[in-house]
Amino acid sequence: MTPQAQLAAGIAALGLALPAGAEARLLAYLALLDKWNRVYNLTAVRDAGRMVSHHLLDSLAAVPFFTREQVLDVGSGGGLPGIPLAIVRPELRVTLIDSIAKKTAFLLQAKAELGLANVQVITGRVEDFRPEAGFDVITSRAFSDLKAFVTLTRHLLNPGGCWLAMKGLYPHEEVAGLPSGVRVSADHALAVPGLDVTRHLIVLEPVE
């Protein structure tokens, strides 16, 4: 199956309705990621078919849970899940932050080549990030454990906001180690087409 066919089948399986041109943009992003990966080692996944399932569809499976406008993708790396999210939900404002300059150089190139006006790229450590306005949703796919994730980003969360942490197996030990003042408000088991592994989207909220 070609990457195009695999992506189309996966989107159908997820039941997602995408804006016009989104599939072509997702494939263009994947081609760009593959090209830069040869030099910058942005991802350990190098096979095109596995990149569709492990990166694009894995990110897209979480899309229905992003319902608020201002999103921060922490430790974005190669732009996952932030860039697929920005492509399929153009109404969202997505900020990608990573401390490694070669990764944010790629993110800036992807923003430019894909014409993503709703994306902002920041180079730096998230604990030092002090924007004028905060975020409704803070997400991460591979940044850290849950305790560090919420602790380092707490100052960036808007009132009424939440964290969405993308995980594999349910992280029982990490949940037990959460700091006081933060609770798990929901756990969504994600079925990712082409992936025979368990994926969870953990929703975390401050306890006021």
MDAnalysis code that builds the backbone (N, CA, C; Angstrom):
import MDAnalysis as mda
import numpy as np

u = mda.Universe.empty(624, n_residues=208, atom_resindex=np.repeat(np.arange(208), 3), trajectory=True)
u.add_TopologyAttr("name", ["N", "CA", "C"] * 208)
u.add_TopologyAttr("resid", np.arange(1, 209))
u.add_TopologyAttr("resname", ["MET", "THR", "PRO", "GLN", "ALA", "GLN", "LEU", "ALA", "ALA", "GLY", "ILE", "ALA", "ALA", "LEU", "GLY", "LEU", "ALA", "LEU", "PRO", "ALA", "GLY", "ALA", "GLU", "ALA", "ARG", "LEU", "LEU", "ALA", "TYR", "LEU", "ALA", "LEU", "LEU", "ASP", "LYS", "TRP", "ASN", "ARG", "VAL", "TYR", "ASN", "LEU", "THR", "ALA", "VAL", "ARG", "ASP", "ALA", "GLY", "ARG", "MET", "VAL", "SER", "HIS", "HIS", "LEU", "LEU", "ASP", "SER", "LEU", "ALA", "ALA", "VAL", "PRO", "PHE", "PHE", "THR", "ARG", "GLU", "GLN", "VAL", "LEU", "ASP", "VAL", "GLY", "SER", "GLY", "GLY", "GLY", "LEU", "PRO", "GLY", "ILE", "PRO", "LEU", "ALA", "ILE", "VAL", "ARG", "PRO", "GLU", "LEU", "ARG", "VAL", "THR", "LEU", "ILE", "ASP", "SER", "ILE", "ALA", "LYS", "LYS", "THR", "ALA", "PHE", "LEU", "LEU", "GLN", "ALA", "LYS", "ALA", "GLU", "LEU", "GLY", "LEU", "ALA", "ASN", "VAL", "GLN", "VAL", "ILE", "THR", "GLY", "ARG", "VAL", "GLU", "ASP", "PHE", "ARG", "PRO", "GLU", "ALA", "GLY", "PHE", "ASP", "VAL", "ILE", "THR", "SER", "ARG", "ALA", "PHE", "SER", "ASP", "LEU", "LYS", "ALA", "PHE", "VAL", "THR", "LEU", "THR", "ARG", "HIS", "LEU", "LEU", "ASN", "PRO", "GLY", "GLY", "CYS", "TRP", "LEU", "ALA", "MET", "LYS", "GLY", "LEU", "TYR", "PRO", "HIS", "GLU", "GLU", "VAL", "ALA", "GLY", "LEU", "PRO", "SER", "GLY", "VAL", "ARG", "VAL", "SER", "ALA", "ASP", "HIS", "ALA", "LEU", "ALA", "VAL", "PRO", "GLY", "LEU", "ASP", "VAL", "THR", "ARG", "HIS", "LEU", "ILE", "VAL", "LEU", "GLU", "PRO", "VAL", "GLU"])
u.atoms.positions = np.array([
    [0.845, -1.200, 0.000],
    [0.000, 0.000, 0.000],
    [0.878, 1.246, 0.000],
    [0.549, 2.200, -0.852],
    [1.333, 3.436, -0.897],
    [1.059, 4.271, 0.350],
    [1.988, 5.179, 0.698],
    [1.706, 6.068, 1.832],
    [0.400, 6.852, 1.650],
    [0.105, 7.278, 0.415],
    [-1.133, 8.005, 0.150],
    [-2.351, 7.154, 0.500],
    [-2.351, 5.901, 0.030],
    [-3.471, 5.013, 0.296],
    [-3.563, 4.664, 1.780],
    [-2.418, 4.463, 2.414],
    [-2.386, 4.136, 3.839],
    [-2.937, 5.288, 4.667],
    [-2.561, 6.515, 4.307],
    [-3.055, 7.683, 5.035],
    [-4.556, 7.842, 4.840],
    [-5.025, 7.702, 3.606],
    [-6.456, 7.851, 3.324],
    [-7.275, 6.803, 4.071],
    [-6.789, 5.563, 4.079],
    [-7.498, 4.497, 4.788],
    [-7.507, 4.762, 6.287],
    [-6.381, 5.247, 6.808],
    [-6.292, 5.542, 8.238],
    [-7.219, 6.664, 8.654],
    [-7.299, 7.710, 7.841],
    [-8.190, 8.840, 8.134],
    [-9.641, 8.372, 8.135],
    [-9.977, 7.519, 7.166],
    [-11.340, 6.967, 7.107],
    [-11.634, 6.123, 8.346],
    [-10.661, 5.295, 8.750],
    [-10.846, 4.441, 9.931],
    [-11.034, 5.266, 11.198],
    [-10.364, 6.410, 11.257],
    [-10.490, 7.296, 12.426],
    [-11.778, 8.120, 12.382],
    [-12.443, 8.143, 11.227],
    [-13.690, 8.894, 11.094],
    [-13.502, 10.402, 11.078],
    [-12.337, 10.841, 10.595],
    [-12.039, 12.275, 10.594],
    [-12.494, 12.935, 9.289],
    [-13.053, 14.115, 9.407],
    [-13.372, 14.949, 8.247],
    [-12.315, 16.040, 8.174],
    [-11.500, 16.007, 7.126],
    [-10.379, 16.948, 6.996],
    [-10.699, 18.054, 6.000],
    [-10.137, 19.245, 6.202],
    [-10.340, 20.320, 5.236],
    [-9.685, 19.993, 3.897],
    [-10.113, 20.696, 2.862],
    [-9.585, 20.469, 1.517],
    [-8.067, 20.652, 1.504],
    [-7.380, 19.725, 0.877],
    [-5.933, 19.838, 0.733],
    [-5.140, 19.329, 1.911],
    [-5.818, 18.919, 2.997],
    [-5.105, 18.513, 4.216],
    [-4.288, 17.240, 4.001],
    [-4.843, 16.264, 3.272],
    [-4.099, 15.025, 3.061],
    [-2.815, 15.283, 2.270],
    [-2.909, 16.125, 1.252],
    [-1.720, 16.461, 0.455],
    [-0.684, 17.168, 1.320],
    [-1.135, 18.040, 2.208],
    [-0.222, 18.750, 3.107],
    [0.439, 17.792, 4.087],
    [-0.315, 16.838, 4.599],
    [0.240, 15.843, 5.527],
    [1.327, 15.021, 4.842],
    [1.087, 14.634, 3.591],
    [2.086, 13.865, 2.850],
    [3.302, 14.722, 2.520],
    [3.086, 16.014, 2.234],
    [4.210, 16.923, 1.980],
    [5.046, 17.099, 3.245],
    [4.378, 17.171, 4.387],
    [5.089, 17.249, 5.671],
    [5.918, 15.993, 5.904],
    [5.331, 14.834, 5.608],
    [6.043, 13.575, 5.803],
    [7.280, 13.500, 4.905],
    [7.148, 13.966, 3.664],
    [8.284, 13.970, 2.734],
    [9.384, 14.887, 3.237],
    [8.990, 16.022, 3.797],
    [9.955, 16.973, 4.344],
    [10.652, 16.387, 5.568],
    [9.883, 15.731, 6.420],
    [10.449, 15.082, 7.613],
    [11.453, 14.008, 7.204],
    [11.104, 13.219, 6.196],
    [11.985, 12.164, 5.709],
    [13.282, 12.763, 5.153],
    [13.163, 13.836, 4.400],
    [14.333, 14.488, 3.797],
    [15.276, 15.034, 4.873],
    [14.753, 15.763, 5.825],
    [15.582, 16.360, 6.877],
    [16.121, 15.304, 7.832],
    [15.376, 14.222, 7.975],
    [15.765, 13.170, 8.916],
    [17.082, 12.516, 8.525],
    [17.399, 12.533, 7.247],
    [18.642, 11.911, 6.780],
    [19.870, 12.639, 7.313],
    [19.704, 13.919, 7.630],
    [20.823, 14.728, 8.121],
    [20.697, 15.021, 9.617],
    [19.485, 15.315, 10.067],
    [19.297, 15.834, 11.422],
    [18.789, 14.802, 12.433],
    [18.456, 13.586, 11.975],
    [18.017, 12.529, 12.892],
    [16.855, 12.987, 13.777],
    [15.782, 13.407, 13.129],
    [14.618, 13.916, 13.847],
    [13.750, 12.796, 14.419],
    [13.803, 11.624, 13.784],
    [13.001, 10.498, 14.244],
    [13.735, 9.199, 13.942],
    [13.514, 8.207, 14.811],
    [14.143, 6.907, 14.599],
    [13.391, 6.076, 13.559],
    [12.157, 6.487, 13.238],
    [11.349, 5.782, 12.241],
    [11.734, 6.285, 10.855],
    [12.188, 5.395, 9.991],
    [12.677, 5.805, 8.673],
    [11.889, 5.213, 7.506],
    [11.129, 4.172, 7.735],
    [10.319, 3.574, 6.686],
    [9.067, 4.411, 6.443],
    [8.752, 4.688, 5.167],
    [7.643, 5.586, 4.835],
    [6.315, 5.069, 5.382],
    [6.075, 3.772, 5.254],
    [4.824, 3.214, 5.750],
    [4.693, 3.335, 7.261],
    [5.784, 3.061, 7.955],
    [5.762, 3.174, 9.416],
    [5.637, 4.630, 9.843],
    [6.179, 5.566, 9.051],
    [6.036, 6.984, 9.391],
    [4.570, 7.416, 9.304],
    [3.824, 6.849, 8.351],
    [2.396, 7.178, 8.246],
    [1.660, 6.745, 9.502],
    [1.883, 5.492, 9.928],
    [1.163, 4.987, 11.100],
    [1.710, 5.543, 12.407],
    [3.049, 5.509, 12.578],
    [3.658, 5.887, 13.853],
    [3.631, 7.397, 14.100],
    [3.613, 8.179, 13.036],
    [3.668, 9.631, 13.204],
    [2.347, 10.320, 12.838],
    [1.928, 10.183, 11.578],
    [0.725, 10.912, 11.155],
    [-0.540, 10.378, 11.826],
    [-0.811, 9.096, 11.674],
    [-2.059, 8.557, 12.217],
    [-2.062, 8.555, 13.739],
    [-0.902, 8.353, 14.345],
    [-0.797, 8.415, 15.807],
    [-1.170, 9.807, 16.305],
    [-0.711, 10.833, 15.601],
    [-1.061, 12.209, 15.969],
    [-2.535, 12.496, 15.677],
    [-3.014, 12.049, 14.519],
    [-4.390, 12.344, 14.116],
    [-5.416, 11.657, 15.010],
    [-5.058, 10.528, 15.616],
    [-5.996, 9.829, 16.504],
    [-6.411, 10.698, 17.686],
    [-5.556, 11.651, 18.060],
    [-5.842, 12.512, 19.207],
    [-6.603, 13.782, 18.820],
    [-6.742, 14.048, 17.531],
    [-7.310, 15.313, 17.053],
    [-8.687, 15.643, 17.651],
    [-9.624, 14.685, 17.773],
    [-10.955, 15.039, 18.294],
    [-10.943, 15.645, 19.699],
    [-9.854, 15.451, 20.426],
    [-9.809, 15.933, 21.814],
    [-9.213, 17.335, 21.929],
    [-8.778, 17.893, 20.804],
    [-8.262, 19.267, 20.806],
    [-9.402, 20.202, 20.409],
    [-10.096, 20.703, 21.402],
    [-11.299, 21.497, 21.144],
    [-11.150, 22.961, 21.561],
    [-9.957, 23.334, 21.992],
    [-9.751, 24.728, 22.425],
    [-8.654, 25.360, 21.576],
    [-8.698, 26.677, 21.440],
    [-7.973, 27.346, 20.362],
    [-6.462, 27.412, 20.519],
    [-5.976, 27.792, 21.689],
    [-4.543, 28.040, 21.871],
    [-3.840, 26.782, 22.373],
    [-2.971, 26.205, 21.535],
    [-2.333, 24.918, 21.842],
    [-0.819, 25.084, 21.884],
    [-0.192, 24.490, 22.891],
    [1.269, 24.449, 22.996],
    [1.726, 23.002, 22.900],
    [2.624, 22.716, 21.944],
    [3.219, 21.386, 21.781],
    [4.636, 21.448, 22.345],
    [4.840, 20.780, 23.489],
    [6.098, 20.874, 24.236],
    [7.069, 19.779, 23.799],
    [8.338, 20.164, 23.572],
    [9.321, 19.198, 23.094],
    [8.899, 18.653, 21.747],
    [8.511, 19.564, 20.853],
    [7.848, 19.178, 19.604],
    [8.727, 18.328, 18.695],
    [10.058, 18.496, 18.768],
    [10.958, 17.663, 17.965],
    [10.744, 17.859, 16.479],
    [10.250, 16.803, 15.822],
    [9.952, 16.888, 14.394],
    [8.580, 17.457, 14.084],
    [7.885, 17.969, 15.128],
    [6.585, 18.607, 14.897],
    [5.390, 17.726, 15.185],
    [5.570, 16.768, 16.088],
    [4.488, 15.823, 16.392],
    [4.042, 15.955, 17.839],
    [2.758, 16.149, 18.085],
    [1.648, 16.128, 17.140],
    [1.301, 17.482, 16.528],
    [2.073, 18.525, 16.838],
    [1.661, 19.887, 16.524],
    [1.406, 20.186, 15.054],
    [2.295, 19.742, 14.160],
    [2.113, 20.081, 12.743],
    [0.919, 19.353, 12.128],
    [0.763, 18.037, 12.305],
    [-0.469, 17.417, 11.804],
    [-1.732, 18.072, 12.367],
    [-1.700, 18.428, 13.639],
    [-2.835, 19.097, 14.266],
    [-3.125, 20.439, 13.591],
    [-2.079, 21.220, 13.337],
    [-2.257, 22.531, 12.689],
    [-2.776, 22.392, 11.266],
    [-2.379, 21.313, 10.579],
    [-2.830, 21.093, 9.199],
    [-4.318, 20.761, 9.155],
    [-4.762, 19.877, 10.032],
    [-6.148, 19.408, 9.943],
    [-7.123, 20.263, 10.747],
    [-6.603, 21.118, 11.633],
    [-7.452, 22.032, 12.398],
    [-6.918, 23.465, 12.240],
    [-7.127, 24.060, 11.056],
    [-6.553, 25.387, 10.795],
    [-7.087, 26.487, 11.700],
    [-8.201, 26.224, 12.402],
    [-8.752, 27.231, 13.315],
    [-7.956, 27.305, 14.621],
    [-7.101, 26.315, 14.882],
    [-6.292, 26.313, 16.095],
    [-5.040, 27.166, 15.903],
    [-4.548, 27.737, 16.991],
    [-3.261, 28.446, 16.995],
    [-2.287, 27.544, 17.728],
    [-1.320, 27.007, 17.007],
    [-0.429, 25.983, 17.551],
    [0.987, 26.530, 17.702],
    [1.507, 26.510, 18.921],
    [2.883, 26.913, 19.191],
    [3.716, 25.660, 19.431],
    [4.833, 25.557, 18.714],
    [5.757, 24.428, 18.841],
    [7.005, 24.922, 19.552],
    [7.389, 24.264, 20.631],
    [8.595, 24.676, 21.342],
    [9.534, 23.484, 21.505],
    [10.817, 23.722, 21.250],
    [11.854, 22.716, 21.458],
    [13.141, 23.447, 21.798],
    [13.971, 22.831, 22.635],
    [15.207, 23.494, 23.064],
    [16.358, 23.277, 22.086],
    [16.179, 22.364, 21.118],
    [17.255, 22.027, 20.180],
    [17.079, 22.791, 18.878],
    [18.049, 23.636, 18.550],
    [17.924, 24.560, 17.419],
    [17.767, 23.852, 16.076],
    [18.428, 22.715, 15.897],
    [18.308, 22.027, 14.608],
    [16.879, 21.510, 14.401],
    [16.210, 21.192, 15.468],
    [14.823, 20.737, 15.360],
    [13.889, 21.909, 15.055],
    [14.107, 23.049, 15.703],
    [13.248, 24.191, 15.410],
    [13.555, 24.776, 14.038],
    [14.781, 24.583, 13.536],
    [15.087, 24.982, 12.155],
    [14.219, 24.185, 11.187],
    [14.070, 22.896, 11.451],
    [13.178, 22.077, 10.625],
    [11.738, 22.554, 10.756],
    [11.294, 22.828, 11.969],
    [9.917, 23.263, 12.191],
    [9.623, 24.569, 11.453],
    [10.576, 25.489, 11.461],
    [10.403, 26.748, 10.726],
    [10.326, 26.499, 9.226],
    [11.132, 25.565, 8.732],
    [11.091, 25.226, 7.314],
    [9.745, 24.591, 6.949],
    [9.270, 23.702, 7.797],
    [7.974, 23.075, 7.558],
    [6.849, 24.103, 7.582],
    [6.884, 25.010, 8.527],
    [5.879, 26.089, 8.597],
    [5.855, 26.884, 7.297],
    [7.049, 27.228, 6.789],
    [7.145, 28.030, 5.570],
    [6.693, 27.248, 4.346],
    [7.205, 26.040, 4.174],
    [6.897, 25.257, 2.970],
    [5.438, 24.818, 2.917],
    [4.844, 24.561, 4.067],
    [3.458, 24.098, 4.113],
    [2.463, 25.251, 4.245],
    [2.976, 26.473, 4.400],
    [2.099, 27.641, 4.504],
    [1.224, 27.623, 5.741],
    [1.803, 27.263, 6.872],
    [1.032, 27.129, 8.109],
    [1.033, 28.444, 8.890],
    [0.106, 29.314, 8.551],
    [0.021, 30.624, 9.198],
    [-0.416, 30.516, 10.654],
    [-0.982, 29.368, 11.031],
    [-1.465, 29.188, 12.402],
    [-0.433, 28.536, 13.314],
    [0.821, 28.485, 12.865],
    [1.897, 27.871, 13.652],
    [2.937, 28.905, 14.062],
    [3.375, 28.819, 15.309],
    [4.481, 29.631, 15.827],
    [5.549, 28.664, 16.349],
    [6.823, 28.979, 16.078],
    [7.922, 28.113, 16.499],
    [8.811, 28.858, 17.493],
    [9.101, 28.213, 18.618],
    [9.928, 28.809, 19.669],
    [11.122, 27.899, 19.947],
    [12.317, 28.474, 19.979],
    [13.509, 27.727, 20.386],
    [13.826, 28.089, 21.833],
    [13.824, 27.106, 22.715],
    [14.130, 27.388, 24.112],
    [13.564, 26.329, 25.033],
    [13.860, 26.472, 26.301],
    [13.359, 25.551, 27.322],
    [11.988, 26.025, 27.785],
    [11.060, 25.108, 27.893],
    [9.681, 25.502, 28.178],
    [9.565, 26.186, 29.542],
    [10.419, 25.795, 30.506],
    [10.324, 26.422, 31.832],
    [10.755, 27.891, 31.811],
    [11.489, 28.284, 30.755],
    [11.919, 29.677, 30.619],
    [11.007, 30.487, 29.699],
    [10.024, 29.848, 29.086],
    [9.135, 30.489, 28.116],
    [8.126, 31.356, 28.856],
    [8.098, 32.637, 28.522],
    [7.192, 33.586, 29.180],
    [6.443, 34.414, 28.127],
    [5.490, 33.814, 27.435],
    [4.726, 34.562, 26.427],
    [3.741, 35.525, 27.091],
    [3.219, 36.469, 26.296],
    [2.255, 37.433, 26.837],
    [0.956, 36.750, 27.256],
    [0.556, 35.727, 26.507],
    [-0.685, 35.005, 26.811],
    [-0.382, 33.532, 26.989],
    [-1.213, 32.862, 27.790],
    [-1.022, 31.436, 28.045],
    [-1.730, 30.568, 27.019],
    [-1.946, 29.296, 27.377],
    [-2.489, 28.319, 26.440],
    [-3.663, 27.571, 27.061],
    [-4.627, 27.236, 26.202],
    [-5.807, 26.482, 26.648],
    [-5.491, 25.001, 26.778],
    [-4.614, 24.512, 25.903],
    [-4.221, 23.101, 25.899],
    [-2.700, 23.028, 25.771],
    [-2.071, 22.238, 26.632],
    [-0.639, 21.976, 26.526],
    [-0.479, 20.480, 26.295],
    [0.202, 20.113, 25.217],
    [0.323, 18.710, 24.854],
    [1.781, 18.300, 24.695],
    [2.012, 17.006, 24.728],
    [3.346, 16.458, 24.529],
    [3.225, 15.009, 24.101],
    [4.119, 14.617, 23.204],
    [4.121, 13.224, 22.739],
    [5.314, 12.454, 23.289],
    [6.411, 13.135, 23.530],
    [7.610, 12.420, 23.985],
    [8.530, 13.335, 24.780],
    [7.943, 14.198, 25.599],
    [8.750, 15.218, 26.282],
    [9.363, 14.714, 27.575],
    [8.556, 14.139, 28.450],
    [9.051, 13.747, 29.775],
    [7.984, 12.927, 30.480],
    [8.238, 12.595, 31.752],
    [7.179, 11.949, 32.520],
    [6.133, 13.000, 32.910],
    [5.002, 12.531, 33.415],
    [3.873, 13.428, 33.671],
    [4.202, 14.492, 34.719],
    [4.935, 14.112, 35.766],
    [5.257, 15.073, 36.825],
    [6.063, 16.238, 36.277],
    [7.107, 15.951, 35.511],
    [7.921, 17.021, 34.933],
    [7.109, 17.822, 33.916],
    [6.298, 17.140, 33.136],
    [5.488, 17.795, 32.111],
    [4.595, 18.877, 32.718],
    [3.841, 18.529, 33.764],
    [2.927, 19.517, 34.339],
    [3.669, 20.560, 35.170],
    [4.736, 20.151, 35.850],
    [5.481, 21.082, 36.702],
    [6.168, 22.166, 35.878],
    [6.792, 21.774, 34.764],
    [7.558, 22.721, 33.952],
    [6.671, 23.633, 33.111],
    [5.394, 23.262, 32.947],
    [4.507, 24.045, 32.072],
    [3.340, 24.695, 32.814],
    [3.268, 24.502, 34.120],
    [2.102, 24.986, 34.881],
    [1.877, 26.479, 34.690],
    [2.946, 27.252, 34.578],
    [2.818, 28.705, 34.454],
    [2.257, 29.128, 33.097],
    [2.167, 28.191, 32.162],
    [1.714, 28.511, 30.808],
    [0.255, 28.142, 30.563],
    [-0.377, 27.481, 31.517],
    [-1.748, 27.000, 31.331],
    [-2.761, 28.070, 31.709],
    [-3.671, 28.365, 30.792],
    [-4.735, 29.331, 31.053],
    [-5.725, 28.786, 32.079],
    [-6.426, 29.663, 32.791],
    [-7.499, 29.203, 33.670],
    [-8.526, 28.387, 32.873],
    [-8.902, 27.240, 33.410],
    [-9.839, 26.376, 32.703],
    [-9.194, 25.491, 31.659],
    [-7.871, 25.576, 31.528],
    [-7.156, 24.799, 30.519],
    [-6.834, 23.395, 31.000],
    [-6.226, 22.604, 30.102],
    [-5.882, 21.230, 30.457],
    [-4.599, 20.811, 29.739],
    [-4.004, 19.757, 30.255],
    [-2.868, 19.108, 29.594],
    [-3.378, 17.854, 28.879],
    [-2.873, 17.583, 27.691],
    [-3.160, 16.337, 26.975],
    [-1.830, 15.633, 26.732],
    [-1.589, 14.553, 27.450],
    [-0.325, 13.833, 27.351],
    [-0.532, 12.560, 26.537],
    [0.233, 12.413, 25.457],
    [0.155, 11.226, 24.611],
    [1.135, 10.179, 25.141],
    [0.585, 9.016, 25.488],
    [1.392, 7.959, 26.100],
    [1.114, 6.625, 25.421],
    [1.981, 5.635, 25.706],
    [1.772, 4.279, 25.223],
    [0.891, 3.533, 26.206],
    [1.464, 2.607, 26.954],
    [0.725, 1.938, 28.017],
    [0.300, 2.953, 29.073],
    [-0.805, 2.675, 29.757],
    [-1.259, 3.604, 30.785],
    [-0.159, 3.763, 31.843],
    [0.276, 5.001, 32.115],
    [1.435, 5.215, 32.994],
    [1.057, 5.272, 34.475],
    [0.763, 4.116, 35.049],
    [0.281, 4.063, 36.437],
    [1.254, 4.726, 37.411],
    [2.550, 4.434, 37.280],
    [3.528, 5.000, 38.209],
    [3.622, 6.517, 38.058],
    [3.579, 7.004, 36.809],
    [3.646, 8.446, 36.576],
    [2.420, 9.150, 37.149],
    [1.257, 8.543, 36.982],
    [0.028, 9.129, 37.535],
    [0.115, 9.186, 39.059],
    [0.637, 8.116, 39.676],
    [0.782, 8.085, 41.133],
    [1.751, 9.157, 41.609],
    [2.699, 9.553, 40.757],
    [3.699, 10.537, 41.134],
    [3.345, 11.973, 40.782],
    [2.123, 12.206, 40.327],
    [1.721, 13.573, 39.983],
    [1.772, 14.479, 41.215],
    [2.158, 15.751, 41.033],
    [2.184, 16.666, 42.173],
    [0.778, 16.990, 42.659],
    [0.689, 17.409, 43.910],
    [-0.622, 17.818, 44.429],
    [-1.099, 19.024, 43.622],
    [-2.396, 19.105, 43.445],
    [-2.938, 20.208, 42.652],
    [-3.158, 19.858, 41.196],
    [-2.840, 18.619, 40.811],
    [-3.088, 18.166, 39.442],
    [-3.754, 16.800, 39.492],
    [-4.798, 16.592, 38.698],
    [-5.496, 15.306, 38.681],
    [-5.725, 14.834, 37.248],
    [-5.866, 13.529, 37.089],
    [-6.277, 12.955, 35.803],
    [-7.792, 13.085, 35.714],
    [-8.285, 13.824, 34.724],
    [-9.732, 14.004, 34.578],
    [-10.330, 13.050, 33.548],
    [-9.478, 12.480, 32.671],
    [-9.971, 11.507, 31.690],
    [-8.793, 10.723, 31.124],
    [-9.094, 9.527, 30.644],
    [-8.106, 8.694, 29.962],
    [-8.774, 8.113, 28.726],
    [-8.233, 8.424, 27.565],
    [-8.812, 7.942, 26.318],
    [-7.863, 6.922, 25.680],
    [-8.316, 5.689, 25.527],
    [-7.537, 4.678, 24.812],
    [-7.708, 4.932, 23.316],
    [-6.612, 5.125, 22.606],
    [-6.652, 5.465, 21.188],
    [-6.342, 4.228, 20.337],
    [-7.186, 3.989, 19.346],
    [-6.939, 2.917, 18.376],
    [-6.337, 3.563, 17.134],
    [-5.054, 3.336, 16.910],
    [-4.342, 3.956, 15.787],
    [-4.249, 2.953, 14.643],
    [-4.815, 3.250, 13.493],
    [-4.733, 2.319, 12.366],
    [-3.284, 1.993, 12.001],
    [-2.990, 0.701, 11.907],
    [-1.638, 0.281, 11.541],
    [-0.708, 0.083, 12.720],
    [-1.181, 0.415, 13.931],
    [-0.358, 0.226, 15.129],
    [-0.983, -0.838, 16.018],
    [-0.229, -1.879, 16.343],
    [-0.723, -2.939, 17.215],
    [-0.229, -2.739, 18.644],
    [-0.197, -1.497, 19.071],
    [0.218, -1.186, 20.438],
    [-0.841, -0.311, 21.088],
    [-0.854, -0.330, 22.392],
    [-1.811, 0.478, 23.142],
    [-1.331, 1.926, 23.208],
    [-2.232, 2.844, 22.924],
    [-1.920, 4.263, 23.051],
    [-2.982, 4.902, 23.945],
    [-2.546, 5.809, 24.801],
    [-3.474, 6.503, 25.694],
    [-3.271, 8.005, 25.591],
    [-4.374, 8.731, 25.647],
    [-4.331, 10.182, 25.768],
    [-4.827, 10.518, 27.170],
    [-3.898, 11.006, 27.997],
    [-4.202, 11.316, 29.393],
    [-4.563, 12.791, 29.506],
    [-5.765, 13.071, 30.026],
    [-6.200, 14.456, 30.226],
    [-5.959, 14.829, 31.689],
    [-5.195, 15.893, 31.893],
    [-4.837, 16.352, 33.236],
    [-5.358, 17.774, 33.442],
    [-5.840, 18.034, 34.645],
    [-6.358, 19.364, 34.979],
    [-5.871, 19.792, 36.353],
    [-5.695, 21.115, 36.533],
    [-5.359, 21.590, 37.882],
    [-6.560, 21.432, 38.830],
    [-6.283, 21.154, 40.064],
    [-7.325, 21.115, 41.086],
    [-7.314, 22.459, 41.783],
    [-8.359, 23.225, 41.582],
    [-8.380, 24.574, 42.154],
    [-8.700, 24.518, 43.648],
])
